[in-house]
Amino acid sequence: MGGIRLQTKPRGKHIKSLPTSIDVDETAPAQSIHERLASRTGLSVHRIRLTKGSDGTVIPFTNKDTIADMGLLQDSVILVKDLGPQIAWRTVFVIEYLGPLLIHPIILYLLRPYVYPYFKGEISTSTISPVQYIIFFMSVFHFIKREFETIFVHRFSAQTMPFAYIFRNSAHYWILAGLFMAWDFYRPDAAINDPSHYANGTIYQAVWVALFVFAELANANAHLTLANLRPKGTTQRGIPKGFGFSTVTCPNYGFEIMAWLCVWALSGFSWACILYLTTGSYFMWQWGKKKERRYRKEFGTMYKAKRSVMIPGLL
């Protein structure tokens, strides 16, 4: 074992200062190729995607496998792709969840008299009902929990994502969960603002709040289970076990849906809430199916295949 020369070629657009070849040690970790090319091109290691010219296999940014382990030999060709400006996944999540945390209190406490201009007279300044306050605190609690988990719990398999995606991802939260839900929840004429509406019943409220708390705690437990599978600073994966995981692939998604169904029921079946929930559920279902396929492929017979990915017998 010793030094070898790898040939490099751009994949896609031209990369300034990309060398035609680099000399590496076969026993060095695979990530040393990324680091060498990042140093030569001035690009971040997370902005570079490397694939083998022979079969298109991705060369991961890892110190677990050596260059020899990747099957790279003397004069092997590496294709180098510039992924464009990147942003950390953790930063994206923080920005996404910040939208509802800002928009809900602003509309409820500051803009409520002004964002419903077609309500005249007494109704435009009507007091906020107790159930509207409950829905407000449930919504805000959910996203505060999300922010806390993003900063202190979640461990990401990828460090970055394309910067342009932040606008697409944030729109889901800032518009659907933030602007639309806040506008619909706190309307002066909302059914839940009527003392005679069933949603104002104490027992009705208590049942949905209790189920919401259970769902949020179960969701947090699932996130902790997943985080503990991955040692800090690694992309290692394991088979998740514990409450919910024996039944579905991603119980955290199922409990997330359960929490928002509770908010929806308390809100008098808000159109904005079900729009956000339906949209989010679709994406979670797609992500869950991908995880199930990955678990089956990676762990084989060690993994107990699931028929449902987030809701037993349904999805």
C-alpha positions as a printed Julia matrix, in Angstrom:
315×3 Matrix{Float64}:
   0.0    0.0     0.0
   1.21   3.51   -0.77
   0.64   6.6    -2.82
  -1.51   6.6    -5.95
  -2.55   9.24   -8.46
  -6.25   9.89   -9.09
  -7.49  11.63  -12.22
 -10.17  14.29  -11.69
 -12.77  15.6   -14.13
 -15.57  18.13  -13.6
 -19.12  16.81  -13.74
 -21.39  19.51  -15.06
 -20.23  23.11  -14.93
 -16.56  24.1   -14.98
 -14.83  24.24  -11.61
 -12.15  26.89  -11.33
  -8.74  25.66  -10.15
  -9.77  22.0   -10.27
  -6.53  20.01  -10.72
  -6.39  17.33  -13.4
  -5.0   14.86  -10.85
  -4.14  14.53   -7.16
  -1.73  12.26   -5.31
  -3.16  10.46   -2.28
  -2.31   7.68    0.13
  -4.45   4.55   -0.28
  -4.65   4.16    3.49
  -5.98   7.69    4.03
  -9.7    8.13    4.79
 -12.02   8.8     1.85
 -12.79  12.28    3.16
  -9.16  13.27    2.54
  -9.98  13.41   -1.19
 -12.74  15.95   -0.48
 -10.41  17.95    1.74
  -7.63  17.96   -0.84
  -9.94  19.1    -3.65
 -11.66  21.67   -1.43
  -8.28  23.14   -0.58
  -7.28  23.35   -4.25
 -10.59  24.75   -5.54
 -11.52  27.01   -2.63
 -14.91  25.3    -2.28
 -16.35  23.88    0.95
 -16.05  20.12    1.37
 -19.85  20.05    1.67
 -20.25  21.78   -1.69
 -18.36  19.03   -3.54
 -19.89  15.72   -4.61
 -17.44  13.05   -5.73
 -18.35   9.97   -7.74
 -16.28   7.18   -9.24
 -15.92   7.53  -12.98
 -16.08   3.76  -13.4
 -19.57   3.12  -12.0
 -20.94   6.41  -10.65
 -20.71   5.32   -7.01
 -20.69   8.26   -4.61
 -17.5    8.69   -2.59
 -18.79   9.72    0.85
 -17.25  12.35    3.09
 -16.26   9.88    5.79
 -13.26   8.84    7.84
 -14.68   5.34    8.3
 -13.61   3.98    4.9
 -10.19   4.37    3.33
  -9.46   5.28   -0.26
  -8.53   1.64   -0.9
 -11.85   0.52    0.6
 -13.61   2.63   -2.03
 -11.95   0.54   -4.76
  -9.88   3.44   -6.1
  -6.68   2.44   -7.89
  -3.82   4.12   -9.72
  -5.27   6.55  -12.33
  -8.87   5.93  -11.28
 -11.11   8.76  -12.49
 -13.09  10.85  -10.02
 -15.94  13.05  -11.22
 -16.25  16.29   -9.25
 -19.57  18.15   -9.11
 -20.05  21.64   -7.66
 -23.37  21.5    -5.78
 -23.59  25.28   -5.53
 -23.97  27.38   -2.37
 -24.88  25.26    0.65
 -26.52  25.91    4.0
 -26.47  23.75    7.13
 -29.52  21.56    7.7
 -29.7   22.71   11.31
 -29.81  26.35   10.21
 -32.58  25.57    7.71
 -34.71  23.91   10.37
 -34.25  26.82   12.78
 -35.34  29.3    10.1
 -38.31  27.15    9.02
 -39.78  26.84   12.51
 -39.1   30.47   13.35
 -41.86  31.56   10.94
 -44.87  30.26   12.91
 -43.22  31.33   16.19
 -43.13  34.92   14.96
 -46.34  35.08   12.93
 -48.8   33.63   15.47
 -48.08  36.08   18.32
 -47.78  39.03   15.93
 -51.22  38.39   14.43
 -52.88  37.49   17.74
 -51.47  40.27   19.92
 -50.53  43.07   17.51
 -52.31  42.84   14.18
 -55.66  41.25   15.03
 -57.62  44.56   14.85
 -56.05  45.32   11.46
 -55.83  42.06    9.48
 -59.59  41.54    9.38
 -60.7   44.87    7.83
 -64.03  43.52    6.6
 -65.24  42.99   10.17
 -66.88  46.19   11.36
 -67.88  47.56   14.7
 -67.98  45.35   17.77
 -66.89  42.12   16.08
 -63.63  43.65   14.84
 -62.51  44.25   18.43
 -64.08  41.17   20.04
 -62.08  39.55   22.8
 -59.98  36.48   22.18
 -61.8   33.36   23.34
 -60.25  30.89   25.82
 -60.07  28.18   23.16
 -58.24  30.55   20.8
 -55.65  31.06   23.53
 -55.4   27.29   23.98
 -54.83  26.78   20.25
 -52.26  29.57   20.25
 -50.24  28.0    23.08
 -50.47  24.52   21.53
 -49.18  25.82   18.19
 -46.38  27.86   19.73
 -45.37  25.02   22.07
 -45.1   22.66   19.11
 -42.66  24.88   17.24
 -40.65  25.79   20.36
 -40.24  22.04   20.88
 -39.17  21.71   17.23
 -36.53  24.43   17.67
 -35.23  22.81   20.87
 -34.93  19.41   19.19
 -33.22  20.93   16.17
 -30.55  22.57   18.31
 -30.04  19.94   21.01
 -31.41  16.57   19.84
 -31.35  15.96   16.09
 -28.25  14.49   14.46
 -28.22  14.88   10.7
 -26.98  12.34    8.17
 -26.02  15.19    5.82
 -24.41  18.44    6.91
 -25.79  20.77    4.26
 -28.41  21.29    1.58
 -28.53  23.64   -1.45
 -29.09  27.2    -0.26
 -31.95  27.77   -2.73
 -34.01  25.06   -1.01
 -34.44  27.19    2.1
 -37.08  29.3     0.35
 -39.08  26.27   -0.78
 -38.88  24.57    2.61
 -39.61  27.71    4.61
 -42.73  28.48    2.56
 -44.43  25.39    3.99
 -43.98  26.65    7.54
 -44.07  30.43    7.14
 -47.12  30.44    4.85
 -49.17  27.32    5.69
 -48.38  26.91    9.41
 -47.71  30.59   10.03
 -49.75  33.02    7.95
 -52.7   30.82    6.94
 -53.24  29.08   10.28
 -52.78  32.23   12.36
 -55.19  34.16   10.14
 -57.84  31.42   10.41
 -57.35  30.56   14.1
 -57.72  34.08   15.5
 -60.54  35.47   13.33
 -63.03  37.55   15.36
 -65.91  35.56   13.84
 -64.33  32.11   14.28
 -66.76  29.46   15.48
 -64.54  28.83   18.47
 -65.11  32.47   19.49
 -68.81  31.71   19.99
 -69.62  30.68   23.61
 -72.25  28.25   22.31
 -69.81  26.38   20.06
 -69.02  22.8    21.13
 -65.28  23.5    21.03
 -65.75  25.71   24.09
 -66.85  22.77   26.23
 -64.39  22.14   29.08
 -64.38  18.35   28.74
 -64.01  18.59   24.96
 -61.01  20.89   25.38
 -59.44  18.74   28.09
 -59.61  15.56   25.99
 -57.92  17.11   22.95
 -55.29  18.93   25.01
 -54.45  15.69   26.85
 -54.12  13.78   23.57
 -51.98  16.6    22.17
 -49.61  16.44   25.16
 -49.34  12.66   24.8
 -48.59  12.97   21.06
 -45.91  15.61   21.61
 -44.21  13.58   24.35
 -44.34  10.4    22.24
 -42.93  12.33   19.28
 -40.09  13.66   21.44
 -39.36  10.16   22.73
 -39.1    8.86   19.15
 -36.71  11.68   18.24
 -34.51  10.87   21.25
 -34.49   7.19   20.24
 -33.32   8.09   16.73
 -30.69  10.53   18.02
 -29.22   7.93   20.37
 -28.7    5.55   17.44
 -26.16   7.92   15.9
 -22.99   8.79   17.85
 -22.37  12.52   17.78
 -20.35  13.65   14.77
 -21.05  10.52   12.71
 -23.53   9.43   10.03
 -23.83   5.94   11.49
 -27.3    4.34   11.36
 -28.91   1.62   13.44
 -32.26  -0.13   13.8
 -34.59   1.98   15.97
 -36.39   0.14   18.76
 -38.81   1.27   21.41
 -42.29   2.73   21.75
 -43.97   2.82   18.34
 -41.04   1.47   16.34
 -42.23  -2.14   16.51
 -45.43  -1.16   14.68
 -44.42   1.44   12.08
 -41.23   2.7    10.47
 -41.52   6.31   11.65
 -43.75   6.66   14.74
 -42.5   10.23   15.14
 -44.42  11.11   11.97
 -47.57   9.41   13.24
 -47.43  11.26   16.56
 -46.84  14.53   14.7
 -50.04  13.93   12.74
 -51.89  13.05   15.94
 -50.81  16.32   17.59
 -52.1   18.43   14.69
 -55.36  16.48   14.52
 -55.92  17.59   18.12
 -55.32  21.23   17.17
 -57.6   20.82   14.16
 -60.43  19.42   16.3
 -60.11  22.25   18.83
 -60.01  24.87   16.09
 -63.47  23.95   14.85
 -61.9   22.02   11.94
 -59.9   24.88   10.47
 -59.33  24.67    6.72
 -55.83  26.14    7.19
 -54.87  23.54    9.77
 -56.02  20.59    7.66
 -54.25  22.06    4.61
 -50.97  22.24    6.54
 -51.54  18.78    8.05
 -52.44  17.13    4.74
 -49.47  18.66    2.93
 -47.04  17.72    5.69
 -48.48  14.2     5.99
 -47.91  13.55    2.31
 -44.23  14.48    2.54
 -43.76  12.51    5.77
 -45.34   9.48    4.09
 -42.88   9.75    1.2
 -39.92  10.16    3.58
 -41.16   7.21    5.64
 -41.33   4.93    2.6
 -37.76   5.85    1.69
 -36.6    5.07    5.24
 -38.36   1.7     5.17
 -36.66   0.79    1.89
 -33.3    1.91    3.27
 -33.71  -0.12    6.48
 -34.6   -3.24    4.5
 -31.65  -2.8     2.14
 -29.09  -1.91    4.81
 -30.03  -4.35    7.59
 -31.61  -7.22    5.65
 -33.08  -9.98    7.84
 -31.95  -8.17   11.0
 -34.69  -5.63   10.39
 -38.36  -6.51   10.87
 -40.12  -5.13    7.78
 -43.11  -2.86    8.41
 -46.26  -2.68    6.3
 -47.1    0.84    7.51
 -44.6    3.67    7.78
 -46.39   6.08   10.15
 -50.04   5.13   10.89
 -50.76   1.42   11.56
 -52.96  -0.08    8.87
 -53.35   3.2     6.96
 -50.11   4.83    5.83
